[in-house]
């Protein structure tokens, strides 16, 4: 369980940080307040990404394993 929690925190941190940067850039470009907008979006996204990662992670890991086994 400890590994699952740590993995969910690290994965959600990384994905939410990078995705919020990309979506902020797509929406507003390199605005002078880009970092401020990005950090606001990231603070909102990380908790949601963490919960989703923790809940969906085991199912998706198993699904990926089944798909890879069939290839």
DSSP file (Angstrom, degrees, kcal/mol; ACC not computed):
  #  RESIDUE AA STRUCTURE BP1 BP2  ACC     N-H-->O    O-->H-N    N-H-->O    O-->H-N    TCO  KAPPA ALPHA  PHI   PSI    X-CA   Y-CA   Z-CA
    1    1 A X     >        0   0    0      0, 0.0     4,-2.2     0, 0.0     5,-0.2   0.000 360.0 360.0 360.0 -38.5    0.0    0.0    0.0
    2    2 A X  H  >  +     0   0    0      1,-0.2     4,-2.5     2,-0.2     5,-0.2   0.916 360.0  49.6 -60.1 -42.7    2.9    2.4    0.8
    3    3 A X  H  > S+     0   0    0      1,-0.2     4,-2.9     2,-0.2    -1,-0.2   0.907 108.9  52.7 -61.8 -42.0    4.3    1.9   -2.7
    4    4 A X  H  > S+     0   0    0      2,-0.2     4,-2.2     1,-0.2    -1,-0.2   0.895 111.0  46.3 -62.4 -41.3    0.9    2.5   -4.3
    5    5 A X  H  X S+     0   0    0     -4,-2.2     4,-2.4     2,-0.2    -2,-0.2   0.930 114.0  47.3 -67.2 -46.0    0.5    5.8   -2.4
    6    6 A X  H  X S+     0   0    0     -4,-2.5     4,-2.6     1,-0.2     5,-0.2   0.923 113.0  49.4 -62.3 -43.9    4.0    7.0   -3.3
    7    7 A X  H  X S+     0   0    0     -4,-2.9     4,-3.0     1,-0.2     5,-0.3   0.921 110.7  49.8 -60.7 -44.4    3.5    6.1   -6.9
    8    8 A X  H  X S+     0   0    0     -4,-2.2     4,-2.3    -5,-0.2     5,-0.3   0.895 112.2  48.2 -62.7 -40.6    0.2    7.9   -7.1
    9    9 A X  H  X S+     0   0    0     -4,-2.4     4,-2.2     2,-0.2    -2,-0.2   0.949 116.2  42.4 -65.0 -48.4    1.7   11.0   -5.5
   10   10 A X  H  X S+     0   0    0     -4,-2.6     4,-2.3     2,-0.2    -2,-0.2   0.914 117.5  45.7 -66.5 -43.5    4.7   11.0   -7.9
   11   11 A X  H  X S+     0   0    0     -4,-3.0     4,-2.7    -5,-0.2     5,-0.3   0.928 115.2  46.0 -67.0 -44.4    2.8   10.2  -11.0
   12   12 A X  H  X S+     0   0    0     -4,-2.3     4,-2.4    -5,-0.3     5,-0.3   0.883 112.0  52.6 -67.3 -36.6    0.0   12.7  -10.3
   13   13 A X  H  X S+     0   0    0     -4,-2.2     4,-2.1    -5,-0.3     5,-0.2   0.962 114.2  42.0 -59.2 -52.1    2.6   15.4   -9.5
   14   14 A X  H  X S+     0   0    0     -4,-2.3     4,-2.3     2,-0.2     5,-0.3   0.942 118.4  43.2 -63.9 -50.7    4.5   14.8  -12.8
   15   15 A X  H  X S+     0   0    0     -4,-2.7     4,-2.9     1,-0.2     5,-0.3   0.919 115.9  46.9 -65.2 -44.0    1.5   14.5  -15.0
   16   16 A X  H  X S+     0   0    0     -4,-2.4     4,-2.1    -5,-0.3     5,-0.2   0.881 112.7  50.8 -67.7 -35.7   -0.5   17.4  -13.5
   17   17 A X  H  X S+     0   0    0     -4,-2.1     4,-1.5    -5,-0.3    -2,-0.2   0.947 117.2  38.4 -63.9 -48.3    2.5   19.7  -13.6
   18   18 A X  H  X S+     0   0    0     -4,-2.3     4,-2.3    -5,-0.2    -2,-0.2   0.905 118.3  47.5 -72.5 -41.7    3.3   19.0  -17.3
   19   19 A X  H  X S+     0   0    0     -4,-2.9     4,-2.8    -5,-0.3     5,-0.3   0.895 111.0  50.7 -68.7 -39.1   -0.3   18.9  -18.5
   20   20 A X  H  X S+     0   0    0     -4,-2.1     4,-2.2    -5,-0.3    -1,-0.2   0.880 110.8  50.6 -66.5 -35.2   -1.3   22.1  -16.7
   21   21 A X  H  X S+     0   0    0     -4,-1.5     4,-2.4    -5,-0.2    -2,-0.2   0.942 113.0  45.7 -63.3 -46.7    1.8   23.8  -18.2
   22   22 A X  H  X S+     0   0    0     -4,-2.3     4,-2.7     2,-0.2    -2,-0.2   0.937 115.1  45.2 -63.5 -47.8    0.8   22.6  -21.7
   23   23 A X  H  X S+     0   0    0     -4,-2.8     4,-2.3     2,-0.2    -1,-0.2   0.883 112.9  51.1 -66.9 -37.7   -2.9   23.5  -21.4
   24   24 A X  H  X>S+     0   0    0     -4,-2.2     4,-2.7    -5,-0.3     5,-0.5   0.923 112.0  47.9 -63.2 -43.0   -2.0   26.9  -19.9
   25   25 A X  H  X5S+     0   0    0     -4,-2.4     4,-2.3     1,-0.2    -2,-0.2   0.924 112.0  49.0 -63.0 -44.4    0.4   27.5  -22.8
   26   26 A X  H  <5S+     0   0    0     -4,-2.7    -1,-0.2     1,-0.2    -2,-0.2   0.892 116.6  43.5 -62.1 -39.3   -2.2   26.4  -25.4
   27   27 A X  H  <5S+     0   0    0     -4,-2.3    -2,-0.2    -5,-0.2    -1,-0.2   0.882 135.7   8.0 -76.9 -39.6   -4.9   28.7  -23.8
   28   28 A X  H  <5S-     0   0    0     -4,-2.7    -3,-0.2     1,-0.2    -2,-0.2   0.521  87.8-144.3-123.6  -6.9   -2.9   31.9  -23.2
   29   29 A X     << -     0   0    0     -4,-2.3     2,-1.9    -5,-0.5    -1,-0.2  -0.300  65.4 -24.5  70.7-161.5    0.5   31.5  -24.9
   30   30 A X  S    S+     0   0    0      3,-0.0    -1,-0.2     2,-0.0    -5,-0.1  -0.452  81.9 174.7 -86.0  66.3    3.6   32.9  -23.2
   31   31 A X    >   -     0   0    0     -2,-1.9     3,-2.1     1,-0.1     4,-0.2  -0.348  45.2-111.7 -66.5 149.3    1.7   35.6  -21.3
   32   32 A X  T 3  S+     0   0    0      1,-0.3     3,-0.3     2,-0.1     4,-0.1   0.809 121.6  44.4 -56.0 -29.1    3.8   37.7  -18.9
   33   33 A X  T 3> S+     0   0    0      1,-0.2     4,-2.4     2,-0.1    -1,-0.3   0.026  77.6 125.0-101.5  26.9    1.9   36.1  -16.0
   34   34 A X  H <> S+     0   0    0     -3,-2.1     4,-3.0     1,-0.2     5,-0.2   0.903  71.6  49.7 -52.6 -49.0    2.2   32.6  -17.5
   35   35 A X  H  > S+     0   0    0     -3,-0.3     4,-2.8    -4,-0.2    -1,-0.2   0.888 110.4  50.6 -63.1 -39.0    3.9   31.0  -14.4
   36   36 A X  H  > S+     0   0    0      2,-0.2     4,-1.9     1,-0.2    -1,-0.2   0.933 113.8  44.0 -63.6 -46.4    1.2   32.5  -12.1
   37   37 A X  H  X S+     0   0    0     -4,-2.4     4,-2.3     2,-0.2    -2,-0.2   0.909 114.4  51.2 -63.0 -42.6   -1.6   31.1  -14.3
   38   38 A X  H  X S+     0   0    0     -4,-3.0     4,-2.7    -5,-0.3    -2,-0.2   0.934 109.8  48.0 -61.2 -48.1    0.2   27.8  -14.6
   39   39 A X  H  X S+     0   0    0     -4,-2.8     4,-2.5     1,-0.2    -1,-0.2   0.865 110.4  52.4 -64.5 -35.5    0.7   27.4  -10.9
   40   40 A X  H  X S+     0   0    0     -4,-1.9     4,-1.4    -5,-0.2    -1,-0.2   0.935 112.1  45.6 -63.8 -45.3   -2.9   28.2  -10.2
   41   41 A X  H  X S+     0   0    0     -4,-2.3     4,-2.0     1,-0.2    -2,-0.2   0.895 113.1  50.7 -63.9 -40.0   -4.0   25.5  -12.7
   42   42 A X  H  X S+     0   0    0     -4,-2.7     4,-2.8     1,-0.2    -2,-0.2   0.906 105.4  54.7 -67.0 -41.8   -1.5   23.0  -11.3
   43   43 A X  H  X S+     0   0    0     -4,-2.5     4,-0.6     1,-0.2    -1,-0.2   0.860 113.8  43.3 -59.9 -35.3   -2.7   23.5   -7.6
   44   44 A X  H  X S+     0   0    0     -4,-1.4     4,-0.7    -5,-0.2    -1,-0.2   0.837 117.0  46.5 -76.8 -33.5   -6.2   22.7   -8.7
   45   45 A X  H  X S+     0   0    0     -4,-2.0     4,-2.8    -5,-0.1     5,-0.2   0.847  98.1  67.8 -80.3 -34.9   -5.2   19.8  -10.9
   46   46 A X  H  X S+     0   0    0     -4,-2.8     4,-2.7     1,-0.2     5,-0.2   0.909  99.2  47.7 -60.3 -48.0   -2.8   17.9   -8.6
   47   47 A X  H  X S+     0   0    0     -4,-0.6     4,-2.2     1,-0.2    -1,-0.2   0.923 115.1  46.7 -59.6 -41.5   -5.4   16.8   -6.0
   48   48 A X  H  X S+     0   0    0     -4,-0.7     4,-2.5     1,-0.2    -1,-0.2   0.930 113.3  48.6 -64.1 -44.2   -7.7   15.5   -8.7
   49   49 A X  H  X S+     0   0    0     -4,-2.8     4,-2.7     1,-0.2    -1,-0.2   0.874 109.9  53.4 -63.7 -36.9   -4.9   13.8  -10.5
   50   50 A X  H  X S+     0   0    0     -4,-2.7     4,-2.3    -5,-0.2    -1,-0.2   0.928 111.0  44.4 -64.0 -45.6   -3.8   12.2   -7.2
   51   51 A X  H  X S+     0   0    0     -4,-2.2     4,-2.3     2,-0.2     5,-0.2   0.925 115.6  47.7 -65.2 -45.2   -7.2   10.7   -6.4
   52   52 A X  H  X S+     0   0    0     -4,-2.5     4,-3.1     1,-0.2     5,-0.4   0.920 112.7  49.3 -62.0 -44.0   -7.7    9.5  -10.0
   53   53 A X  H  X S+     0   0    0     -4,-2.7     4,-1.8    -5,-0.2    -2,-0.2   0.907 112.2  47.9 -62.5 -42.8   -4.2    8.0  -10.1
   54   54 A X  H  < S+     0   0    0     -4,-2.3     4,-0.5    -5,-0.2    -1,-0.2   0.898 120.0  37.4 -66.0 -40.8   -4.7    6.2   -6.8
   55   55 A X  H  < S+     0   0    0     -4,-2.3     4,-0.5    -5,-0.2    -2,-0.2   0.928 126.7  33.2 -78.6 -46.6   -8.1    4.8   -7.7
   56   56 A X  H  X S+     0   0    0     -4,-3.1     4,-2.8    -5,-0.2     5,-0.3   0.693  98.0  85.1 -86.6 -19.1   -7.6    4.0  -11.4
   57   57 A X  H  X S+     0   0    0     -4,-1.8     4,-2.6    -5,-0.4     5,-0.2   0.899  90.0  45.3 -52.8 -53.1   -3.9    3.0  -11.2
   58   58 A X  H  > S+     0   0    0     -4,-0.5     4,-2.2     1,-0.2    -1,-0.2   0.904 115.4  47.9 -61.3 -40.7   -4.3   -0.6  -10.2
   59   59 A X  H  > S+     0   0    0     -4,-0.5     4,-2.5     2,-0.2    -1,-0.2   0.939 114.6  45.5 -63.7 -46.6   -7.0   -1.2  -12.8
   60   60 A X  H  X S+     0   0    0     -4,-2.8     4,-2.6     2,-0.2    -2,-0.2   0.850 110.3  54.3 -67.7 -34.3   -5.0    0.4  -15.6
   61   61 A X  H  X S+     0   0    0     -4,-2.6     4,-2.0    -5,-0.3    -1,-0.2   0.938 111.5  45.1 -63.0 -45.9   -1.8   -1.4  -14.6
   62   62 A X  H  X S+     0   0    0     -4,-2.2     4,-2.2    -5,-0.2    -2,-0.2   0.898 112.8  50.9 -63.7 -41.1   -3.7   -4.7  -14.9
   63   63 A X  H  X S+     0   0    0     -4,-2.5     4,-2.6     2,-0.2    -2,-0.2   0.919 109.7  49.8 -62.9 -44.4   -5.3   -3.7  -18.2
   64   64 A X  H  X S+     0   0    0     -4,-2.6     4,-2.6     1,-0.2    -1,-0.2   0.887 109.7  52.4 -61.7 -38.7   -1.9   -2.7  -19.6
   65   65 A X  H  X S+     0   0    0     -4,-2.0     4,-1.9     2,-0.2    -1,-0.2   0.921 110.5  47.1 -63.5 -43.7   -0.5   -6.1  -18.5
   66   66 A X  H  X S+     0   0    0     -4,-2.2     4,-1.2     2,-0.2    -2,-0.2   0.907 113.3  48.3 -64.8 -42.6   -3.3   -7.9  -20.3
   67   67 A X  H  X S+     0   0    0     -4,-2.6     4,-0.7     1,-0.2     3,-0.4   0.928 112.0  49.2 -63.4 -44.8   -2.9   -5.9  -23.5
   68   68 A X  H >< S+     0   0    0     -4,-2.6     3,-0.6     1,-0.2    -1,-0.2   0.859 107.3  55.4 -63.9 -35.2    0.9   -6.4  -23.5
   69   69 A X  H 3< S+     0   0    0     -4,-1.9    -1,-0.2     1,-0.2    -2,-0.2   0.810 107.2  50.4 -67.2 -28.8    0.5  -10.1  -23.0
   70   70 A X  H 3<        0   0    0     -4,-1.2    -1,-0.2    -3,-0.4    -2,-0.2   0.593 360.0 360.0 -84.4 -11.5   -1.8  -10.4  -26.1
   71   71 A X    <<        0   0    0     -4,-0.7    -1,-0.2    -3,-0.6    -2,-0.2   0.471 360.0 360.0 -86.9 360.0    0.7   -8.5  -28.3
